[in-house]
Amino acid sequence: MLLIASDFLKNNFTMLILMGALVVVLIPESQVSKRDSRQLFLIFIFAAVLTGLSYLQSRMELMDELSPARLPVMVLLYNLRVWIMLAFIQIAVERGTIQWICYGLAGVHLVITSLSFFTKLVFWFTEDNGFHQGPLFLVTVFTSMIILVIQAIYAVRRLYREEDTAYVVIVYGTAACFFAAAADMFQTYNHFLNETIIISALLYYIYLHVEHTGKVLMEKEEKLRLQQFNLLATQIKPHFMFNVLNTIYGLCELDPAEAMDTISDFSDYIRGNLNIIDATKPVPMEQELEHVKTYLRLEKQRFGDRLHVKYDIERMDFCLPCLSVQVLVENAVKHGICVRPEGGTLQISIGYKDGYWYAEVSDDGVGFDVDQVKNDGRKHIGIANVRERLAYMSHGLLMIQSIPGDGTSSLILIPEKYGKLPPEDEKEAAEDAFLSGAGD
């Protein structure tokens, strides 16, 4: 028994390694659809049976006398290869007429090979274990070859029609199976075809993985773009804009120079908000803080001594999603500090601690009941948007604590490796795009 196992490993080592590779990529949470994953598992099962039967066939081929099992094993071997090709068709070809044609060819192949049990039209074995081909043997070969040709034509058409360059792996896998089947045309046993089938399955997985990953990325980008538009909508506040314009109007007579500075700040503020439309990557914290300061200067013009701002800046050499801190600051001013007649103090703390970059916005405003806000039925788009963009773009999180009558603290945490600044040339390009994007 040990000798048989050793001989099996010696003759099928490459095949077993390839099958192991297929299992390794399929057993974890697969990055392909459940339907395609099931088809690949089916190919693996068929290939495992094919490997065992091929080895059994090779052992029986060496016998001096014909084994009763040799004919059924041979029939099953020839059909298994076709069934594996059908599993590939299920993955590569859309449901429709082409699939049904392939099913019909597989049915013809099954019927013809089954005739070997009753006639010598396909193939037969002599008493001394000799193998002979009948007049219909080539028909069984051509049915499987036609299935491969149909698949190849479909693959090439899709490659050129949809300009899906990743689909070239499907074309290559199909071509490899075709030539392996051609080499196997006049042989009863061929390792090469079995191994080519598993290699093709791995190539299919690579393509499906790339395709699935591409779709997921597109969906995430589309979701991010929608979030950016939603956040932009929340940032365009008619009352705030009216109040700023009213403040500028009053300054035009009292202090024209201050009015010009306020107009400049207002222009920068609007530009910074509009730039979120094109912000697909995190921005430097220094850039985010400048936008926050611009906003606070505008609010300071309106609220005067009712709004006090403190900064505790330790380090700013990291990135985060655009307007993340801005939303928190606006909420603190609008819903916390300026609700009080006497106003209050806003503090912005930025730095690094215990493997995380942080940005904290705290105020001594009116505060609120966190549990009550969670269950008030409102969407709170701004905060939800910041949370989602932090998670998607920086693997970060947002924590909010508040005590009614005592104030609110909002803390952004970003893991060190996800907050790293880009190379200097990319950073400068990003800053230039941010400063000039909305003005184009």
Phi, psi and omega in degrees: 000319179295324179293321178296315179298319179296319179293322179297315179296321181296320184275343185232022184301310181299317180299317181293322177297316180295319179295322176298320178297321179295319179295318182301321182278342183262331185293315177296178178299105190288141179270034174229168181293158181298323180296312180293323178297320178297320180295321179292323175295322178296318177298319178299315180297313178301318182294323178296315177296319180299318180296315180296316180292324179296320178293318178299318179298319180294326177292318181291332180295334182274352181287152178282333180243155181288128175274138179301336183277349189293319180295310178300321180296319180296317178298315180295321179300312182296325180281327178301319180298321178292319179296324176295319177298322178295323177297321174297318179301320180301326182278313192274333187248134178294151181298138180158205185300319183300317179298317182294325175299317179295321176299319179296317178296322178294323177295318177299317179299317180296316181296314184294314180294329179292338178297341180297338178289339187240333184225177176252026182285336184253291173203159179206170181236139176276171182297331180270019174075023177276142181260136180224143179262142177261180183295337181264004183299316181296334178297320179295325179290315184292329178298316178291324179294322180295320177301317179294322179296316178300315180296319180295316179299315180298317182296315181294318178300315180294322180301317183274325183288317184261357181051040179269091187297330179295339182290352179298334178293328177292317179299315181296314180298319179294316179297320179297316178296323180298310181291328176293321178293324178295320179292333182273359190304319185245024178239148181275341183209133184210110177300324188302316181294317180299316180292324179296324179298315180292320177300319179296321178298319177295320177297320178298317180298317179302314180297313182297323178296313179298316181296314181295316180298320178298318179295318179297318179296319179296319179295320179293320179295320178295320178295319179297318179297320177296319178297321180295319178293320178297318179293321177300319179298321180288335182279340179274094185252108182304321182295319179296316181296320178297317181295320179295314179298323179294322177295316178298320179300317180292325181287336183303326179269319185284317184209085183303323181295318178294325178297319178295320178296321181291322176298319178297317178297318180296320178297316179296321180296313180297317180298316180298320178292320181291332183292348178295338180300323182257007184275088180267353179230157176300154181248157178300143180301323179301321179291318178297318181294323178299320178294320178297316180297322177299314178299316183293327176297322178294318180290328178296324177299325184277313189263346176060231184286354178286342181243116177246139183235132175238146179237135174233087188254116176260308179215146178227018184273058176210172182243159175201163181300143181304137176068014179296310180287325182304315180299318181294320180295316180298318178298319181296318180290311187287314188258351182246293188287308190280359172285330177283136178301324181274355180077209182177195185240135176251132178237133178244119180243132183223137178177205183222136180202131173053043176085007181230139166278143181223152172220116184243133176242116181232152179215162177252037182281205188286337182069182179198166178274111184301316182296322180294320179294322180298330186249019183275358176084355179272156185277331182050059188303317184301309181293315180299321180295316179299316180300313183293318180291324176298315181294317185285316188270333187226005183055031183260180179215162181235126178241134181235128175235140181208144176234122180306128179084353184241336178125182185225146175230125179243125186238123174261129177237130180231125178304145187308311187290338180268355180253008182296141177289149176289168175306156188304320181293321178291322179299314180297321179296319180295319179294320178297318179296321180294319184284331187251349188302310185282345182271354183288000000 
